[in-house]
Amino acid sequence: MSIVSLSHTISADELSALKDWFVANRRPLPWRETRDPYRVWVSEIMLQQTQVVKVISYYERFMQRFPTVQDLAKAHIDDVMALWSGLGYYSRCRLMHHCSQFVVERCDGAFPSTAAELLHLPGIGPYTARAISSICFRESAGVIDGNVKRVMARRHGRPSGFVNGGEKQALQIWLDQVATTFVGHPGDLNEAWMELGATICTPKKVQCGDCPISDGCEAYKQGVVDSIPKPRLRKAPKQVELHVVMARRMGHIYLVKQVAAQLFKGLYTLPMVDLERISRSGERRGHFRHVLTHRKLDIHVWNVPAREVESLAPDGVWMMLDRLSDIGHPRWVDIACARFLDDKPL
């Protein structure tokens, strides 16, 4: 792997302007009110592949329920998954619970202070490790996320962005060098880069007139901001067809916990069965589509009498409908109940 050299520099005046801009314009997000590594870690895990506006309410509820890493570590995974329901990417939640137990049992309840040490924790990768170490422990470690890569692609005038290993490593070296020269809190610099990408140097409708460091941006000087970085081709979502069973009894609905399944692992869902089995005894109610990031679900809903559902899915439980929010379940279960669940028992 060859390492690309980045010769483009940034002056002390530009860094000062970036810092002043961030102080004046940063969004008042709840996780920015603390340097507690536990709370910063939770926010960073939640923010992976998820929009800030959606994370805020989840983060606040999570902190109310599990205010310390010890509280999270001793909680049952079902309770943690219940609070996570609707946020998606549920493997993050399982890994986070596992990591909290690791920190309590192996680190005496204290997060390590360097990125190198944090990388040894379950579920923590280079970005998260550097975000925690810089924000909470003042380590001069630059971070790379999607927003930072876009800002840097334009600043360095690189249409292809920083995609391959050599380019990413070169960018990491550059950001680390800048962090060591920054006069101020290293975490503030990292957050400033990310905030710039999230609010000014956005994928579309870039607001270069409001950027505090546009004079040093190669894409801006060349008038090619809108074409950098080049859009990456995304794989089409995988089509998945599900046949699910709906049965109701005395205010309860029958659910199955997906223990070993790759999809929805650890969550409670309506029983998923083969078409051949359900078509012999069930009544088809209808179907709907539900889109995930990498999958498009075509969900067919079938009614079966309560007395027969346990033979179709013997490992299920009867859950009170008004307690559904107390367990971890995917959003499509709520949609199915709202559309197809009658008031009468099935």
N, C-alpha and C positions, 0 to 999 in steps of 0.2 A: 504494500500500500504506500503510494507516494503522498507526501504531505505538501499541500499547496501553500505557497508563501503569500501572506497578505501584507503588502507594504503600506497600505492606506493607514494614515494615522488619525488621531483625534487630539485636539489641543486641550490644555487645561481650562481655557476659557469656554470651550464647547461643553466640557464636562460640568463646569460650574453652571452654565446656562441650562443644561439638562436637569441638574439637581434642583435648581430654582423652579423650573417649570413643573417638575414632579411635586414639589412641596405645595405649589399653588393650585395644581389641577388634579391631583390624585383623587380617585373615587373613594368615598368613605365606606370601605368594606370592613365587616366585623373582624376578620382575621388580621387586619392591619392595626388593630388596637392593642396588639400584644406581641411580645417576642418569645412567648412560651413555645418551646419546640413541639410539644404535643399538639397544641392548637394549630400551629403553622403546618405541621405534618398532616393533620386531618384535612385542613383546607386544600393543601396541595394534592392530596389523593382524590378528593371530591372534584377538584377542578380539571382533572385529566379527562379530556374528550367531552367536557360538559361546560355549558355556558355559565358565566358568572351569575347572571340574574336568576338562574334556576338553583344554583348552589346555596345562595344566601340563606333561604329559609331552612334548607336541610342542615346546614352548618349550625345554625342557631338552635334548632331542635336537638341536634346531636350533642352540642355542648351542654345543654340543659340536662340531658339524660346521662351523659358520660363526661363530666367536667374534668376528669383526670385520666391518665393512662391506666392507673390502677382500676378505676371504675370500668373502663372498657375491657380490660383484661379479665376481670372476674364475671363479666356479663355472659349470658348464654348467647350463642351465635344466632339463635332464632330471634332474640330481642334486637340484636344489632341489625340483622337483615330486615326486620320490620321497619326500622327507622330509615333504612336505605331504599325501601320500596319506591320505585318510580324514578330513581336516579340513574339506573342502568349500569352496565359493566359490573355485574355483581361479584365477579372475581376480585375486584378491588376491595370490596367489603370483607370478604373472607380473609384475604391476605392482611388487611389492616387489623382485623381481630387477632390473627396469628402473630402479627408483628408486636402488638401491644403486650401479648403474653411473653414474647421473647424479651422485650425491654424490661418487663417487671421481673422475670425469672433469671435472666442472664446479665442484665445491666443495672440491677438494683433500682429499677424504675426511672433511670435517668438516660436520656438520649445522648449518644456520643456527640462530641463537639466539632468533629471534622468530617468532611465529605468522604474521605477514605474509610473512616470507621463506620459511617452511616450506611455505606454500601453493603456492609455485612448483614444488615437487618433485612428480614423477609419483605419483599415487595417494594423495596426502595431502590430506584435506579439512579443514574448519574444526575439527571435534572433535579429530582426531589432531594437527593443528598446535598447538592450544592445550594439549593434554595434554602434548606433548613440551616446549613452551616453558615451561610452568609447573613441571613436575616436574623438568626437567633444567637450566633456566636461570633459574628464579625469576621468570618474567614473570607479572605480575598479570593473568592472563587466565582467565576462568571457562570451564568446559566444559559442554556440554549433550549428554547421552546419554539413553537410555531411562530409566535409574534416576533421573537428575537431574530429568528432566521430571516423573516421577511424584511425587517428593518436593516439587517446587515447585508442582505442581498442587494438592496437598493443603495445603501451607503457605499458599498464596495463596487457597485456597478457590475454585479455578477448575475446575468440573466438566468443561468441554470440554478441559482440558489446554492445552498450548501447541502447537497444530497448524499454524496458518497462518503466513505469513511475518511479519506484524506482531507476532503474539504471541511468536514465537521471538526476534525482534529485541529486543522489550521485555525478555524474560527474559535475553537475552545482556547487555544493558546493565545490568540489575540485578545479575547475577552478577559482571560486571566491576567494578562499583562496590563490591560487598561484598569482592571480592578485594583491592582497593586499600586497604581499611581493616583487613584481617585482619592480626593480629600473629602472624607466623609464616611458614612456607614456603608460598607460594601453591599448590604442588603438593600439599601435605598437605591443604589445604582442598578442592581438587577431588576428591582421593581420598576424603576424608571424606564429601562429598556422595554420591559414587557408592557407597561402602561402606554408607552409611545406607540407600540405596535397594535395595541387593542383599541386605542381611541383616535390616533392621528394617522399613523402609517398603516392603514387598514388594507385589506385585499382590494377593495374597490372604493371609489370616492375618497381618494387620499387628500388630506388637508395639509398640503405642504406649507401653505401660508401660516399655519399655526404651529409648525414644527420649530423647536428652539435650536435645532442643529442642521437645518436644511442646507445651509451654505457649504457644509462639508459633504453633502450627499452627491455621489457621482451620477446616480439616476436622475436626480433633480436638475443637476447642471446640464445634463445631456437631453433633458426633456423626454425621458423614457420611463418615468415612474410607473405608468400604467401597464407597461409590458414586462416589468421585473417584479418578482421572479416569474418565469414561465409556469403556467398552470400544469400541474401533474395529472396524468390520466388516472382516474380512480376505477377500481374494479366495480362492476355492477353488483348490487346486493344479490345474495343467493336466495333463490325462491324456495320457501319451505311450506309444505302443506301439512296442517295439523287437523286431526279429528278429535274433538274434546267432548266429554260427557258432562251433562249438567243434571244433578239430582238434588232435590230439596226435601227436607223432613223437619217439620215443627220448628221453623225458624233457623234451621241449620242447612249448610250446603256442604257437599262432599268434596274434599280436596285431597291431593296426594303430594307429599313432599318429594321433590326430585333429588334423590340422594346421589345417584351415580351418573345421571344424564349430563351430557356436555352442555346442553342448552337448558338454562334456568336452574342450574345446579344449586341446591340449597334452598330453593324457593318452593312455596306451595302453589300448585296450579290445579285447574280442573283436570281430571284424569285424561290422559292422552292415549288413545287406543287405535288399533288397526281398523281401517274402513270395513274390512270383511267381517270382523267381529261385531262392530256396532250396527252395521246395516241390517243384521238379522233381528235385533231386539230393540233398537232405538228409533226415535222419531226425529227426523231431521228438522231443525228449527230455522236454519239459515246460516249464512257465513259473513265474515267481514275480513278486511285486510288491516294489518298492523305493521308499520314499518320500523325496523330497528336500524342501527347504523350500517350493519353489514348483511342484514337479512330482511326479506319481505315475507311476512307471514300471511298465509291464506288459511284462515281458521274457520273450520266447519263445526257448528255447534249441534249436538244431539241431546235430546231428552231421553232419560230412561227412568223407570220407576225406582223409588228409593230401595225397594226390596231386592232389586237386581244389580244395583251399581257395585256392590261389594264383590260380586263374583267377577265383574269386569276389571276391577282395580282393588284387589284385596288388601293392599297396604295403606289405604286412605284413612282419613279422619273426618268426623262430622264437626264442622266449625260454625259457630253462631255467626249469622250474617252481620250483626252489628259489632262483631269483634274482628272482622276481616282486616281492619287497619292495624291490628295488633300483631300480625304475622307478616313475614316477608313474602311478597307475591308480585309477579309482573303486572304491568299496567293493563295488559290485554284481558286479564281475569276480571278487572273492574268493568271493562267495556262489555264483555260477554254478559256479565250479570245485569248491567243496566239495560242491555238490548233484549235479552232473551229469557230472563228469569221471571216467571209469572209469580203472582201472589199465592197461587194455590200450590199445595205439595205436588211433587212429581212422583 
